[in-house]
Amino acid sequence: MEFIVIPFIVACIVWAVWKVRTRSRASDQARLDEAWRVVLSDPNYTHRRRLEEYNNEVEAQARKAEAQARKVEGL
């Protein structure tokens, strides 16, 4: 009898964990889809995207220049 009950309990636990994880993934995917709908429906998205990419490039160049300046000071 124990040989049937223990695997049944383990199977129930595995099933419950699997259901929770699949529901969580579906919820995460739905949130992501909704966020993309909001972003892509914005008429200024392309302009802001270009501006954000430019800002990221400028920041990367500034960090690189700062690292080089520190390297020179350390010599």
N, C-alpha and C positions, 0 to 999 in steps of 0.2 A: 504494500500500500504506500509506503514512504517513497518507493521508487517512482510512483506516478505523481504524487503530490509535489515533491520537490521540483522536478522539471516543469510541472504546470505553473508553479509559483514563479520560477525563473522566467519562463516564457511570458507570463503576464507582465512581469517587471520590464522585460525587454520590449514588449509591445507598447507599454505605456511610455517608455522613454522614446521610442521611435515616433510615436504619435506626437509627443510634445515637440521633438526636434523638427518634424516635418511641418507642423503648424507654425513654429517659430520661423523657419525658412520662408514659408509662404507669406507670412506677415512682413518679414524683412523685404522680400521681393516686391510686395505690394507698396510698401513705403517708398522704396527706391523708384518704382515706376511712377508713383504720384509726384515725387520730387522732380523727376525728369519732365513730366508733363508741365509742371509749373515753370521750370526753367525754360523749356523750349517754347512755351506759349508767350514768353516775355518778348515784346518787340525790340527791346534794346539789348538782347542777349549777345548778339554778335559783336556789338560795340564794346560791351563790358568784358567779353571774353578776350578780345584783342588787347584791351587796356590791362586786364589782369595778367595776361601773358607777358606784356611789355614790362609791367612792374616786377614780375618774377625774374625776368632777364636782368633788369637793372639791379635788383637785390643780389642776385648771384654774382654779378660782376663786382659789386661793392664788397661782398664777402671775400671774393678772390683777391681783390686789391688789398683788403685789410690783412688777409693771411700773408700776402707777399710782403707787406710793410712790416709785419711782426717778424717775419723771417729775416728781413734785412736788419732790423734792430737787434736781433739775437746774434748776429754775426759779430 
